[in-house]
Amino acid sequence: MKNTTIDMVFRFKVKEGKEDRYEKVIKKQLAITATKDPGVLIYNIFKEEPNSYCQHERYENEGAINIHLQNTAKEMAEWYEITEVFQIIVLGDVSEEFLKTIKGLNSSVYKPYKKVNRASA
């Protein structure tokens, strides 16, 4: 069976003075993701002081990414206003159409090559 999961890693910082706004936006975004996005398998945010973050997301497939983007469009627009993205890494098979959405951002796309997968405990 073909593995269609897609992982995305975002390295970013919250712009100075926008920390409170970021906390409000991410709280809304997490609530939407938890309740309306069953295709989001992982949505973890890691913090390195000060205001430097790494966000790891895993999706069932590209369709799940599209649903997530639709459900969180308002929050995503605000997120991009208050953050500075350093890097986006995409791990998985994505369409040319999807690649257009991240064009111009500092992004790298890695296609599947070799793997060993184990079920989670």
C-alpha positions, 0 to 999 in steps of 0.5 A, a space after each residue: 500500500 502506498 504511503 500518502 502521508 505528508 509531513 510539513 515542518 515550519 521554522 519561524 519566529 513571532 515578530 516582536 510585539 506580536 506574541 500575545 496575538 500569536 497566542 490567540 491565533 494559535 489557540 483558535 487554530 489548534 481548536 479548529 484542527 482538533 475538532 474539524 480536521 480528522 486528516 491532521 495526524 500530528 500538529 506539534 509546536 516546539 519553542 526555542 527561546 525567544 520567540 523561535 518555533 518549529 512546527 511539525 504537521 502530519 497529514 493523511 494525504 494532500 486532501 487533508 492539507 487542503 481541508 485544513 487550509 480551508 478550515 483555518 484560512 482566517 487564522 492562517 492569514 493572521 498567522 502569516 502577518 505576525 510571523 516570519 517564516 525561515 523555512 518550510 520542509 515538505 516530506 512526501 508526494 505533493 502535486 504541482 498545484 500544491 507546490 505553487 502554494 509554497 512557491 517563493 517561500 524558503 521551501 524544500 520538498 523531499 519525495 519518498 525514497 526509502 523507509 521503514 514504518 512501524 505502528 505506534 504503540 
